[in-house]
């Protein structure tokens, strides 16, 4: 396995985003030095990782002379290439059209950049975020810096690869079936999918019949994730949710934790089950009450989730020219997108049932939360696949079967709207990160962050450059 990283003795050193803020405020480094270091690091690793979709380095250097205000003022970042940033194209990981520069920031980017984060460009994703692995027929895959023989995870893979490799300390991600948590899990990062409606969202995401997509960040430390949510809600806050606030210390409450090692309709591998039970034992040693339970989610859930997921592909196929302009050509979509669209077209009469059941999953979650504060599962059912395993030009049924075998835990919270966080708590026998996921009730991000800080303090996270 080839490991790739850019950590070195420059202005970024091995600082997390909060550490960069502290160094900037103390005058130990300048914004220009930090941005130049991030650009150099990105250029050093991206040939091996394939993570950058659009580079805006000259613009970033110019902005470094007059950085925006905000807690993260001058901290370099990347934005995933499915949200609009003024002056940059939004290509959605697809060859089906040619995107021009966005005229203005979307709602998410406006909020994200108002925290002071300074964008170096956009990161690569799977086509329209449909696959659990960012693999492009023409450009190739986004590879994990922990092993370039392996995928960097789901559609936020480009952001994850750059954060894990040390190019930037924090990057934007979003999650419609696990795409914050999956790349966090396979790259040794912290990835919190927040409660539905926690952050501002672009119009396309808000208009879904079930709002399964949530935006967030990928970081190397819990304190960075906590700081981002603290600062984001100073810019934009949903009045229907209690604020996350400033979560700076481990939680003190001892929690009732359910452990589930069986995926929804799928078994996890023996190794992943064992790693999950070791995490459960750690939680018990820390004084939490832990019960292993059967998965309470019906085996039919994946069928309904995939049916709804496929509807999004059908909308793209049928509305592509209207939404993406006259260059849109559905024949240039990859096999996975087209296969999902065909699946949706065949099952349209059953779509209302699937939408109703996904919306109703909130009631199932509420019943579960009456007994347990937090649920521990593995983030993924198996170890990270080798590059090529999920190529989107393969037979649709074959790729979907492989995806469902791997992504057997994360989609539930996209349906319920609850928060869940993947933490780098386990390592496979091959030395690859294997994330563990903690889920809680709607609005309970502070609980998850407090528990994550406790676990980080107890065991620490593996370091790619150790």
Secondary structure, DSSP 8 states (H G I E B T S, - for coil): --------SSSSTT--HHHHHHHHHHTSS-HHHHHHHHHHHHHHHHHHH--EEEE-HHHHHHHHHT---STTTT-EEEEETTS--BTSB--TT-SSS---BBSS--HHHHHHHTTT-EEEEEE--SGGG-SSS-EETTTEE-EETTEEEEE--STTHHHHHHHHTTS-SEEEEEESSSTTHHHHHHHT-EEEE--TTSS---HHHHTSSS---EEEEEESSHHHHHHHHHHHHHH---TTS-------S---S--EEEE--B-SSSB--HHHHHHHHHHHHHHHHTT-EEEE----S-TTHHHHHHHHHHHHHHHHHHHHHHHH-TT--GGGS-HHHHHHHHHHHHTGGGHHHHHHHHHHHHHHHHHHHTT-SEEEEESSSSS--BTTTT-TTS-HHHHHHHHHHH-SSTHHHHHH---EEEEEEEE-TTS-EEEEEEEE-TT-HHHHHHHHHHHHHHH----TT-
